[in-house]
Amino acid sequence: MTRLWTMAALVGVMVFSAGNALAHHGWRWTTGDNIELTGIIRTVQLGNPHGVLTVDAEGEMWTVEVGQPWRNERAGLKDGDLAEGVEVRIVGEPSADMTKRLMKAEKIYLGDKEYLLYPDRD
């Protein structure tokens, strides 16, 4: 009987964790409206489930979720494009809690070049 309760508790934890992960990695945590952010990339972590940049925008540090590796590549980004010290302009949806300074990028601009991570979103 103890084994059955242990297994049920483990399944409950897994379901709860998966729900939290899915809620974050979708779009429901965003405002649904776009903002534009311009700044200097301070840190870069690219990979799955998505890349993350820290962008210094006039002294405010923002965390910006970029695409998965395949999405970034499909948009035309190459290794080294998103690097520390690079100036970037990002259009995307911020967190509904603006105090978090967190956004999900839809478009990235490096100079005049546009990279559409989510071409079907506006």
C-alpha positions in Angstrom: 0.0 0.0 0.0 2.9 2.4 0.8 4.3 1.8 -2.7 0.9 2.8 -4.2 0.8 6.0 -2.2 4.4 6.9 -3.2 3.6 6.3 -6.8 0.4 8.4 -6.7 2.4 11.3 -5.0 5.1 11.1 -7.7 2.5 11.2 -10.5 0.9 14.2 -8.8 4.2 16.1 -8.6 4.9 15.3 -12.3 1.5 16.6 -13.4 1.9 19.8 -11.4 5.4 20.4 -12.7 4.4 19.8 -16.3 1.4 22.2 -16.0 3.7 24.9 -14.6 6.2 24.4 -17.4 3.5 24.5 -20.1 2.0 27.7 -18.6 5.3 29.5 -18.8 6.4 28.4 -22.2 3.2 29.4 -24.0 2.0 32.9 -24.5 -0.6 33.1 -21.7 1.8 34.9 -19.3 2.2 37.8 -21.7 0.0 40.9 -22.2 -0.9 40.0 -25.8 0.3 43.4 -27.0 3.7 44.2 -28.4 6.4 46.5 -27.1 9.7 47.5 -28.6 12.9 47.1 -26.6 16.3 48.4 -27.7 19.5 47.7 -25.8 22.8 45.9 -25.4 22.9 42.1 -24.9 24.7 41.4 -21.6 24.2 37.6 -21.4 23.2 34.9 -23.8 22.0 31.4 -23.2 20.8 29.7 -26.4 19.3 26.2 -26.5 16.1 24.3 -25.6 13.4 24.9 -24.6 14.2 28.4 -25.8 17.1 30.9 -25.7 17.3 33.6 -23.1 19.0 37.0 -23.5 19.6 39.6 -20.8 19.3 43.0 -22.4 20.4 46.3 -20.8 17.9 48.8 -22.0 18.9 52.3 -20.7 20.0 50.8 -17.4 17.1 48.4 -17.0 17.9 44.7 -17.3 15.3 42.8 -19.3 15.1 39.0 -19.7 14.1 38.2 -23.3 13.0 34.7 -24.4 14.0 34.1 -28.0 13.2 31.0 -30.1 14.3 27.4 -29.9 17.5 26.7 -31.9 15.5 25.6 -35.0 13.2 28.7 -34.8 16.2 31.0 -34.6 17.9 29.3 -37.5 14.7 29.4 -39.6 14.6 33.2 -38.9 18.1 33.5 -40.4 20.1 34.0 -37.2 23.5 32.4 -37.2 25.9 31.4 -34.5 27.4 34.6 -32.9 24.6 36.9 -34.1 23.2 37.1 -30.6 26.3 37.8 -28.5 27.3 39.8 -25.5 27.9 43.5 -26.4 25.6 43.4 -29.5 23.0 46.1 -29.9 19.6 44.7 -30.5 16.1 45.9 -31.1 13.4 43.4 -30.1 9.6 43.5 -30.7 7.6 41.1 -28.6 5.1 40.6 -25.8 6.0 41.6 -22.3 4.9 39.7 -19.2 1.5 40.7 -17.8 3.5 41.6 -14.7 5.6 44.5 -16.0 7.7 44.6 -12.8 9.3 41.3 -14.0 10.9 43.0 -17.1 10.4 39.8 -19.0 9.3 39.5 -22.7 9.0 36.9 -25.4 10.6 38.1 -28.7 8.6 37.9 -31.9 11.0 39.9 -34.1 14.7 40.7 -33.6 16.6 43.5 -35.4 20.3 43.6 -35.7 21.1 46.8 -37.4 18.6 47.1 -40.3 18.2 43.3 -40.6 14.9 41.8 -39.4 14.7 38.3 -38.0 11.1 37.0 -37.7 10.9 34.3 -35.0 7.1 34.1 -35.2 6.1 35.2 -38.6 2.4 34.4 -38.0 2.1 36.7 -35.0 1.7 40.5 -35.0 
